[in-house]
Amino acid sequence: MGANDGLRGVPTEQTEQNLRAILRRARKEGSKVLVTGLRLPDNFGAQAQARFAAIYPRLAAEFHVPLVLFLLEGVAMELGLNQADGIHPNSKGARKVAEHLWEKLGPMLTRAH
């Protein structure tokens, strides 16, 4: 969530508002939510990266939902796990992302209401 906003240079505050609106709607609809953080590339600078990364823990705490700090943990910047664009996981990378997410997502889906 929010990666395209970040890459397009949308102000962090607007990205956070957009994500907050999504979370409110999900809550209203009764959906289970897992917040998955992303990171900006190094060329955005340390301050912008820190502001962007801080969105996810803040929203997870505000909405009392589980958090995966970095969706692409172990996949980002790994040549053999990404498509030619260097951003999107290939099939091997997608499997690794799924395994990483399952640690939080699995219990959410199997927990009784």
N, C-alpha and C positions, 0 to 999 in steps of 0.2 A: 504494500500500500504506500502510495506517495512517491514512488521512484520517478515516475515521469514528471511530476511537479518539480522534484529536486533537480533533475537533469535539465529541465527547461528554465531553471532559475526563478521559479515562482517563489515569492517571499515565504520564509519558513512559517510565519504566522498564518498565512493563507492556507498553506499545506495542512497545518495542524487543524485549522477550522474545517477544512474539507474532510479530513479523516474523522474529526469529532462528529460531523454530520452523518457520516456513514455509520459510525458506532451507535449514535442515537437511533438511527433508523433500524439497525440490526436489533438493538435492544427492544424497541417498540414492536418489532415483528416476532420477537421471541427466539431469535437465532442465537446459537452458541458462537462465541467469538474468540479467536486466537489472534492477538496482535503480533505481527511479524515485522521486525525492524529491518531497515535497509540502510546502506551507507552511501554517501556521495564519493565519487572518485577523488583521488588526491589533488587533482588540478583545481578543485574548488577551494582549497585552502583549509587549514585546521579549524578556524573559527566557524566557517560555514558547515563543515563536517560535524563539529560538535553540536551546533544548534540543531541541525537536521536529526542527528542520532538521538538527541534528547527528547524529541517528540514522542517516540514510541514508549519508553518507560513511563513518561508522564500520562499518556492516554491509558495505558494498561492499568496504572494505579487509579486514575480517575474513574474508570469504568469497572474496576475490580475484575479484570479478565487476565488470563494467562498471557505471558509474553515470551517470544523467542527474540532475543536481542538482535540477531542477524540471520535473516532468512538464508543467505548464501554462504553460511559458515562452511569452510572446507571446500568450497566450490569456486568462489570469486577468485579471479586472477589465475586459475589453474587451467593451463592451455588444453589439456586433454579432457576437461569437463565442461568446456564452453563452446558455443558455436563460433563461427568465424568473426562475428562482431565483437567477441571478447566480453560480452555483457550477459547474454542469455545462455543458460545451461543447455548442453546437448542431452541426449538420452541418458548417458552415464551420469552427468551432473544432476539431472532431474531425479534420478534414483537416489542419489546422495542427499539431495534436498528433502525428498520424501522421508528418508530414514531419519534425518535430523528433526523434521517436523513431527514425526510420529511419537517422539518422546513426550510431547505436550498434547498433541492432537488425539492420540489413541485413547488416553484416559478420559478425555472430554466426550468422545463418541461412545464409549462403553459404560460411562457412569449412568446409573439409573436416575430418573427425574425425581 
